[in-house]
């Protein structure tokens, strides 16, 4: 199978992106999923694998368990009349347990290389029992991650990666907004605070949503070579880590909202700074 690097270098693929469909319609596509994606890939001559090969034993086990619990709740609610509908019964309460306790597996990374360039990436496992065809923030432009190596004021590079409720992050273009706010502000933490409050928590695009859940890691590189690594979250907790060039081991952080803050309505922001000698993070 083709690797992403090989795929990107494929002359056939490059030529297909420049071509047009009948009646002058452009052939370039930004995002395809499901059958449309498989059809397009096949037309480009790319090797396709059996979708079942992409399902791990563990993923299948979790899916079947969650689906069985959901079916049990559906059956219980169907067997009761609407007039008798009261508090959630034992089956309903038990069915919610795996979803509340399940570990979410979004993985984001940002880095600065030895040439002074920043980059970012993100991978998300999605949500359990999601609707067929749903695409989370990881695959959306400017939502899951963003990096900009252009000079803006005192900042010559900024990279960001996000985690949280994908639909909220997509609506607010959170990764891109965080980077732009940082580039516009004299201090990284101030810019990140502005983005999380004005562009996310106070965004009119999220009207009617009580708990606005998201987390961000961000790296800002200044013209004098100093670095700021910051993080922010509206969730109760956020786990992250970082490593400096030459460090013997990485540092791990378990960040928690202050006791006076409200989950989904308040933001916790912190960070660390490095001198110009720490040129790889």
DAURDA-V937487 format. One line per field, one symbol per residue. phi: phi as a letter, one per 20 degrees, with the letter a starting at -180 (. if undefined). psi: psi as a letter, one per 30 degrees, with the letter a starting at -180 (. if undefined). A space follows every 50 residues. Layout:
# DAURDA-V937487
phi = ???
psi = ???
This chain:
# DAURDA-V937487
phi = .fegffffeffffgfffeecegmmffefcebccmfffffffffenefddf gffedfffffffgffffffffffgfffffdfffefcggegffffffgfff efeecfccbcbcefenedbbbbccemcflffgnfcefgeefmdfbbbbde fbmeddabcbccbpfgfffffdlgfffffffffedfcgffffffffefec fdfffdgnefdddacbdbccddfenfccdcbbbdffcbdbbbcefnffbf ddcdecfffeedgncccdcbrcdcfffeecc
psi = lkleeeeffjeeeeeefflllkggkkfkkekklbeeeeeeeefggkkklk ffffjleeeeeeeeeeeeeeeeeeeeeefklefgjalkleeeeeffeeee fkkkhkklkklklffgkllllkkkfalkhlkkfkkafefkkgeelkkkgl kjbfkgkkkkkllajeeeeeegheeeeeeeeefflfkeeeeeeeeeeefd egkffgkfkejjkllkkkkkklfgflkkjllkkflelkklllklkfkfll kkkjkkklfflkkfflkkkllllllffigj.
